[in-house]
């Protein structure tokens, strides 16, 4: 499948699939970096329940099989969540 020119995320975003660790149901999530100049409204981070303010860079995590469960995360909160999911503390 060849992506169309309009689907190119461009230099302002980066997307990478994230796969659940072995032993858990395989869930693929697209993780997209949102640059500060693209953030136009406030979001609540599910990791810390803190606010992601307008103009603050963050990540958008979209489960492949449930795109309506898209969530906006602080970068540090998402990395902490990934470590937790992989069975690492800290």
C-alpha positions as CSV (number, residue, x, y, z in Angstrom):
1,X,0.0,0.0,0.0
2,X,1.5,3.3,-1.1
3,X,0.7,6.3,1.1
4,X,-0.9,9.2,-0.7
5,X,0.9,12.5,-0.6
6,X,-1.7,14.0,1.8
7,X,-1.1,11.2,4.3
8,X,2.6,12.2,4.8
9,X,3.0,13.4,8.4
10,X,5.7,15.8,7.4
11,X,8.5,17.1,9.5
12,X,6.2,18.4,12.3
13,X,5.0,14.9,13.4
14,X,6.5,11.5,13.9
15,X,4.5,8.3,14.0
16,X,5.6,4.9,15.2
17,X,3.6,1.7,15.9
18,X,3.8,0.4,19.5
19,X,3.1,-3.2,20.2
20,X,2.1,-4.7,23.5
21,X,4.7,-7.0,25.2
22,X,4.5,-10.7,25.0
23,X,1.8,-12.3,27.1
24,X,-0.6,-9.5,26.7
25,X,-3.2,-9.2,23.9
26,X,-1.5,-7.8,20.9
27,X,-2.6,-4.2,20.5
28,X,-0.9,-1.9,18.1
29,X,-1.0,1.8,18.8
30,X,0.1,4.7,16.6
31,X,2.1,7.3,18.6
32,X,2.3,10.7,17.0
33,X,4.4,13.6,18.2
34,X,2.4,16.9,18.2
35,X,4.6,19.9,17.9
36,X,3.8,22.9,20.2
37,X,2.8,25.1,17.2
38,X,0.1,22.6,16.3
39,X,-1.5,22.4,19.7
40,X,-4.6,24.6,19.6
41,X,-6.6,23.5,22.6
42,X,-6.2,22.0,26.1
43,X,-6.2,18.2,26.8
44,X,-6.1,16.1,30.0
45,X,-3.3,13.6,30.1
46,X,-4.5,10.1,31.2
47,X,-1.2,9.4,32.8
48,X,-1.2,12.2,35.4
49,X,-4.6,13.8,35.0
50,X,-2.7,17.1,34.4
51,X,-3.5,19.6,31.7
52,X,-1.7,19.7,28.4
53,X,-1.9,23.4,27.6
54,X,-2.3,25.1,24.2
55,X,1.1,25.4,22.6
56,X,2.6,22.5,24.6
57,X,4.2,19.6,22.6
58,X,2.8,16.2,23.5
59,X,2.0,12.7,22.1
60,X,-1.2,11.4,20.6
61,X,-1.7,7.7,21.1
62,X,-4.3,5.9,18.9
63,X,-5.1,2.2,19.4
64,X,-5.3,0.6,15.9
65,X,-8.6,-1.3,16.6
66,X,-10.2,1.5,18.6
67,X,-9.4,4.9,17.1
68,X,-12.1,6.5,19.1
69,X,-10.0,5.8,22.2
70,X,-7.3,8.3,21.0
71,X,-5.6,10.0,24.0
72,X,-3.2,13.0,24.3
73,X,-0.3,12.3,26.7
74,X,2.6,14.2,28.1
75,X,5.7,12.7,26.7
76,X,7.1,11.7,30.1
77,X,3.8,10.2,31.2
78,X,3.6,8.1,28.0
79,X,7.2,6.8,28.5
80,X,6.4,5.9,32.1
81,X,3.2,4.1,30.9
82,X,5.3,2.1,28.3
83,X,7.7,1.1,31.0
84,X,4.8,0.0,33.2
85,X,3.3,-2.0,30.4
86,X,6.6,-3.7,29.7
87,X,6.9,-4.8,33.4
88,X,9.6,-2.3,34.3
89,X,9.3,-0.2,37.4
90,X,10.3,3.4,37.5
